[in-house]
Amino acid sequence: MRKLYVSSWNERTVVAAVENGKVMALTICHDGEETVGSMYKGIVKAKKTNIDAYFIDIGREKDVFLHAMDCLESNLQIGEEVVVQTMKESSRHKSGQATMKLSLVGEYIIYSPFTNYVAASKKLSTFERKQWIEFGTDAKRGQEGFIFRTAVSKASRDEVEKELYDLRDQMHQIVEKSKQIEAPALLHRGKDCIEQTVNRYNSTGFSFITTDREDVYAHLTDHMQLEVIFETVPPIDLHKEIQRALKKVVWLQDGSYLLIEENESLTVIDVNSGHSSLDPVTINLNAAHEAIRQLRLRNLSGMIVIDFLRMDEDERTWIQKAVEDAVTRDVHTVTIFGFTRMGLFELTRKRIGRSLKEVMR
């Protein structure tokens, strides 16, 4: 059984992905934090020709970074007013990132007024992809663009058409508002952290959401298609799970352990036999699944290197297959590069939000 559990911990909201009673992923949300996906009317404050980018004042503490490839026009001028949407939140060391290629995310469609293309999730069947791309091509107006999400496989044509019209109308209202309001100003607030997290899991086999918070129950019941259940007895000990996920050492049941070193540009996971009596391949197989679980629990992203126990060349194939199986349920995009000549296993994981360690600072 797979479910999402939403609760409070230390004045924060936590969304836990639970599979068969085991916590597989954690997302920690702060009330009032900047919302990725929000749209602003901003002012070009600086132009950095050496990196082909701009910094835009959107009325927040930090200006946002806008790369030239995310602009709708070339050669923006200092003082020029632009409409942007946040793509990545800011961190202690980096500005948030924005784009002028606006989009609205629905349950079935990602709608954009300017991208001029139609695509569909690769998780759909070939027939479904062809069917929905044809639908989108016929429905498209001007420079509009659509991406049909995996959840569209369970939707009727009428449901998808209604969402398309609603998103189109909502975007029209945002664009009209931008013509009347003075910069810098918020035009549209994106989905909050809870909604974004639930949306990412919506089409990945999670059957329902449980929560012990009445406000969350009321909010999600109004905004989500998944069944929402209110329960007063927590199914997991959040404090214990979070404290475990902050430790560098993770012990496995067989007595082996992982040593996790998280750095800004690289995460290294070292597999150690500890006091396990199992053979190296079995230890590595167990470690592969746990390492991927730890990436999800800690929300680690970027380049990741796993140093498994030494194996023969043919045994490495089994480990790579175990990693590939383990990442299939990750809602983040994971790219596997496999073993290097030095025997290190390399992969990358797309960044969505901050890591657990960064959030807890």
Summary of the structure (lengths in Angstrom):
residues: 361
radius of gyration: 22.3
end to end distance: 32.8
largest distance: 70.3
contacts: 1092
relative contact order: 0.13
helix: 31%
strand: 31%
